[in-house]
Amino acid sequence: MVTQEQISHYIQNIPPVPDVVKQTLGFVQSGDLIKAAKCAEQDPALKLYLKTLINRPIYGFRNEVSDVSQIFGILGTSTAQQILYHYLLTLLVPQEWKLFALNHHAFYDLQASLSRKWEKILRHLNLLSRDTESAITLLPASIIVCDALFGEHKSEVEQLRSVKALDYNTILYRLSKQTLFDICTVIAHKWEMSPSISRIVHAASGLDQNLESKEQLLAQWIHLLLFYELSQSPYVSAGLNEFIDFQIEFVQDIYESFMQVVEYDESNR
Amino acid sequence: MRATVKGRVAIFHPQGFLDGNNAPSFLTLDDIKATEALNVDMLLVSLKKVIFFNKNGLDVFIKLLLSIRNQKHITVGLCDYDHTKFKTINAFYGSNLNFSLFRSEKIAELFAPTNKSDSKTILLYDDDPSQRSAMAIELFDYGHNPVIAQSKKEFNEKKQNPDLYYAVIDDTYLGLFGQKIATRVTGNAIIYTISNFLDAEITNTFNIDYHNNSLNVGFRLFIFDAYKVVSMNVHALNFFTRLASSAAEYNATICFVGLTFEKTPQSFKNDLEDAGMLFFDNMDDILKNKELLQELGGSSAAVTKQVRTLNKTLVNELPHFVEATVSTIAMMTNAKASKESMNVQTLEIQNTTNQYASSIGFYGDVDGMIILVFPKEIAKKACELLIGESTEEEEIILDSLAEFVNIIGGRAKALLGEKKHRVNITLPRTYHDVASLMEMAQNKKGVQVNLSFEGSNFIFFLTR
């Protein structure tokens, strides 16, 4: 099963932030979107990613947007930072998913859907900021890490789960005393993300104790949002419903508000 | 999604939201086939981690459950819910509720056969007197001691002392229950409760897999509690004579207790006696008579007259069984177990203190039994992944040891399957000390492999 050496090896192989992305992020964070666009132009892969993303139907542009400075102008600083973190995550996405029945398309849809709903939630909570908005970008890293660590052990996990309903996060913790979210924190640190981002994502497990009231609230919403998404048909089929343990009591008191914010329509189901 | 199997109960554990849009995605065709192939007595869906569900979502699972019940006559239903969810489910299905509801997994397990012989005291209440009675009868037939509260007031009063009861049952419903003959274990005897008029239907309601399992793991005394039997026909007679023949292969004894012959032909009794069945008036005539119990095989399996010997087929497969054990330990602990020595002998345990043991039988193209004997600390270490936090509670450790041995059995089954040997595995059995294991295993010749794990030795023993 997963060993400490395997985890260490995985962490060692997390790619650093490419220089161009680092500089672009710096300009975005200082609010200079023109310089950020010029910098991003230097990385063809980043440019292509931004172009593909902004021209997806979710943004609703009739004509193709191809100019990078125009793209940054449309996104604004908060969303631009979020998109750059999304791009960073693509460096971790496996060519072929081994554990979960996912593909690039389904994973990017999950990222986009999480981001869209998270923004709604933050607006509802009046807690929208650059860091809180960006926190959602790191959350899917936990899925990538899980696939990377357990991909080679799929049949072993199936045997274990045939006698006990254990989720991947619990199995990893019992084997190594580290959770998937601990490894996400390491990724955030390596990518020099704000500590508040990694704290929110860490708390998304629903298991963190002694959180400040704002972090506790964000943790509840992000945990329920994660399970809302992982209950969607494509992700259930992909095997993501068994990814981590759903802490139902942790989110019980925000459930009604959540259903209103995500506009869950019971009558249509 | 695959169901998790514990003992004779299989449970699906969906999480999050369950509605008509996503529920079909939980069950692929392969999942449905795998569920249909399960050898269990109860199939449930846990709602513990489901925050929202609607009728369309539940119906997807219920459809599968009912189809499997129709094929296999097992108990199906939902479990692990709170009072609000219980009321919602009742509102959804109303008078069409034809599956069972168990407030918790622990309560559900009380209504399923196990290998354990401990009788539990259970407080129960239901507004509906017929449900109250049905639950009490089932619990009693499964060997438990139900305490029935006759009113809500009495129930609430009694509930104030939860330490007196293993479980408190409310918000529970038995739907189309009693499809299988209730089974309980007393010491080394298995008791089946039969009632009413017995006919060809008994071949469906008698759990022949459980019975074969029990024979394979060493039970040698089987008692039919027949106080409530009115009569039987020739089909039931044929069934019992066939059962007696198969028991004879294992030197097992089958008894009837409380069966009267007012409406059953006396010739049936003669036929059954010829087949080797014994008849007693009262249960205590057997269970309280130690000498008789020993003679019949209900005090230990060591009294069997004919010891089943190892055969070439089984020995040929030994490497698979050892590999299944060693690889399971490696999977669960990330540490390697190594082989120290191997001999054909009777089970020999040097240090008999502070040891746990467990066994699992298999039958089919190859039959036999794997026995593992561990020092307690090693057993805990091997099960750490299943237990989680460290615990000293013997019942939790032994339950996890059973799950651990079940994984080994599953692996052995898969390895044998690759060689086209089709086998089924029995329920695992655990022993809290060596003495209770030796009651079953002494005199049995087998292959003993002494294995070393983290500086301590443990024993793998393969026998028939």
Boltz contact constraints between the chains, C-beta under 6 A:
constraints:
  - contact:
      token1: [A, 1]
      token2: [B, 331]
      max_distance: 6.0
  - contact:
      token1: [A, 1]
      token2: [B, 334]
      max_distance: 6.0
  - contact:
      token1: [A, 3]
      token2: [B, 334]
      max_distance: 6.0
  - contact:
      token1: [A, 156]
      token2: [B, 331]
      max_distance: 6.0
  - contact:
      token1: [A, 159]
      token2: [B, 407]
      max_distance: 6.0
  - contact:
      token1: [A, 159]
      token2: [B, 410]
      max_distance: 6.0
  - contact:
      token1: [A, 163]
      token2: [B, 403]
      max_distance: 6.0
  - contact:
      token1: [A, 163]
      token2: [B, 406]
      max_distance: 6.0
  - contact:
      token1: [A, 163]
      token2: [B, 407]
      max_distance: 6.0
  - contact:
      token1: [A, 164]
      token2: [B, 386]
      max_distance: 6.0
  - contact:
      token1: [A, 164]
      token2: [B, 403]
      max_distance: 6.0
  - contact:
      token1: [A, 165]
      token2: [B, 4]
      max_distance: 6.0
  - contact:
      token1: [A, 165]
      token2: [B, 13]
      max_distance: 6.0
  - contact:
      token1: [A, 174]
      token2: [B, 385]
      max_distance: 6.0
  - contact:
      token1: [A, 227]
      token2: [B, 16]
      max_distance: 6.0
  - contact:
      token1: [A, 231]
      token2: [B, 16]
      max_distance: 6.0
  - contact:
      token1: [A, 231]
      token2: [B, 17]
      max_distance: 6.0
  - contact:
      token1: [A, 231]
      token2: [B, 22]
      max_distance: 6.0
  - contact:
      token1: [A, 233]
      token2: [B, 22]
      max_distance: 6.0
  - contact:
      token1: [A, 233]
      token2: [B, 25]
      max_distance: 6.0
  - contact:
      token1: [A, 236]
      token2: [B, 22]
      max_distance: 6.0
  - contact:
      token1: [A, 236]
      token2: [B, 25]
      max_distance: 6.0
  - contact:
      token1: [A, 236]
      token2: [B, 26]
      max_distance: 6.0
  - contact:
      token1: [A, 237]
      token2: [B, 25]
      max_distance: 6.0
  - contact:
      token1: [A, 241]
      token2: [B, 15]
      max_distance: 6.0
  - contact:
      token1: [A, 246]
      token2: [B, 15]
      max_distance: 6.0
  - contact:
      token1: [A, 246]
      token2: [B, 16]
      max_distance: 6.0
  - contact:
      token1: [A, 246]
      token2: [B, 49]
      max_distance: 6.0
  - contact:
      token1: [A, 248]
      token2: [B, 49]
      max_distance: 6.0
  - contact:
      token1: [A, 248]
      token2: [B, 51]
      max_distance: 6.0
  - contact:
      token1: [A, 269]
      token2: [B, 19]
      max_distance: 6.0
  - contact:
      token1: [A, 269]
      token2: [B, 20]
      max_distance: 6.0
  - contact:
      token1: [A, 269]
      token2: [B, 21]
      max_distance: 6.0
